[in-house]
Amino acid sequence: MSRHQRPLLAKAAILFLAGCLVTPLHAQETISPASPSEPNQETTAPPTTPATTTTDPCADLRDQVNKLQAEQQKKPANHHHKKKTLKKKGHNNGKAKSAKRHASTRAVKKSANGKPASRSVNCSGAMPMKEVRDILGTTRNLSGRNLNCLDFTGYDLKGVNFSGASMIKTICARANMEDTNLERANLTDADLTGSTLHLSRLAATTFTRAKLDGALWTDRRPCAPGSIGACRDTFQPQPTTSK
């Protein structure tokens, strides 16, 4: 018996005992004593009283007890069903969270194993082109600036200080970058096709995946077509054969 059944069943038992242990009073038939017979007189029978039917006082209480027992037997079943449903929902939520954790863990492991990371670059934080043009018309100092994704196609950038600047995916095709300072600049995925880099300073400059097709290198050496990440010589020496 569960703790939810005990109070109601105890109350029902008290009502049952209170109603059924008291002995009901039954109707008693009263018979008047016979008068002494007198000589030469006939005795008359006492009047009969109609029979009274007695009802069982415990019948209603039994019905109430049976109803309470039936209701209490239904409630634990419903409670158990709700508890089971909640437990199932919590189990499903736990499985979803566990799957999400495993997915993030796999992504971290994949990155740690040296897989190629996403090349998407946030260009929204780049310096506005209007401000860049203002600086190019005065100090020409863009050191340490965020110049990601800006388009300098055909610009005259001679002598500009780009040291430490972020120039990821910046387009400098056919730009004059002679005598520029590109030390520690990040030119990852930049387009330098046909640009001039004569006398430019390139100490610790990053050219990862940068396009250098047809660019004029610091020593006036032209870069061969297909130069990606580094300037390849257009003239490839033929191997000498011994006679």
ZIURRA-V226330 format. One record per backbone hydrogen bond with DSSP energy under -1.0 kcal/mol. NH is the residue of the N-H (numbers start at 0). CO is the residue of the C=O. E is the energy in kcal/mol with one decimal. If there is no record, write none. Layout:
NH|CO|E  NH|CO|E
This chain:
5|1|-1.1  8|4|-2.3  9|5|-2.3  10|6|-2.1  11|7|-2.4  12|8|-2.3  13|9|-2.0  14|10|-2.2  15|11|-2.4  16|12|-2.5  17|13|-2.6  18|14|-1.8  19|15|-1.9  20|16|-2.1  40|37|-1.7  58|55|-1.4  61|57|-2.3  62|58|-2.0  63|59|-2.3  64|60|-2.4  65|61|-2.6  66|62|-2.3  67|63|-2.4  68|64|-2.4  69|65|-2.2  70|66|-2.5  71|67|-2.4  72|68|-1.7  73|69|-1.2  74|70|-2.0  75|71|-1.2  77|73|-1.9  78|74|-2.8  79|75|-2.7  80|76|-2.2  81|77|-2.6  82|78|-2.5  83|79|-2.2  84|80|-2.3  85|81|-2.7  86|82|-2.1  87|83|-2.1  88|84|-2.5  89|85|-2.6  90|86|-1.9  91|87|-2.3  92|88|-2.6  93|89|-2.3  94|90|-2.0  95|91|-2.3  96|92|-2.4  97|93|-2.2  98|94|-2.5  99|95|-2.2  100|96|-2.4  101|97|-2.4  102|98|-2.2  103|99|-2.3  104|100|-2.3  105|101|-2.6  106|102|-2.1  107|103|-2.1  108|104|-2.5  109|105|-2.6  110|106|-2.1  111|107|-2.4  112|108|-1.8  113|110|-1.3  114|109|-1.6  122|120|-1.0  125|122|-1.3  126|145|-3.0  131|127|-1.8  132|128|-2.4  133|129|-1.9  134|130|-2.1  135|131|-2.5  136|132|-1.3  137|134|-1.3  139|134|-3.0  141|160|-2.1  143|162|-1.5  144|141|-1.6  146|165|-2.8  148|167|-2.0  149|146|-1.5  151|170|-3.8  153|172|-2.1  154|151|-2.3  156|175|-2.1  158|177|-1.9  159|156|-1.8  160|139|-2.3  161|180|-2.2  163|182|-2.1  164|161|-2.3  165|144|-2.5  166|185|-2.5  168|187|-2.3  169|166|-1.6  170|149|-2.7  171|190|-3.2  173|192|-2.3  174|171|-1.9  175|154|-2.4  176|174|-1.0  176|195|-1.6  178|197|-2.4  179|176|-1.2  180|159|-2.1  181|200|-2.1  183|202|-2.0  184|181|-1.7  185|164|-2.4  186|205|-2.4  188|207|-2.8  189|186|-1.8  190|169|-2.3  191|210|-2.3  193|212|-1.9  194|191|-2.0  195|174|-2.1  196|215|-3.1  198|217|-1.5  199|196|-1.9  200|179|-2.3  204|201|-1.6  205|184|-2.5  209|206|-2.2  210|189|-2.5  211|226|-2.9  213|222|-1.4  214|211|-1.8  215|194|-2.9  216|220|-2.8  219|216|-2.2  222|214|-2.7  223|231|-3.3  226|223|-1.2  228|209|-3.1
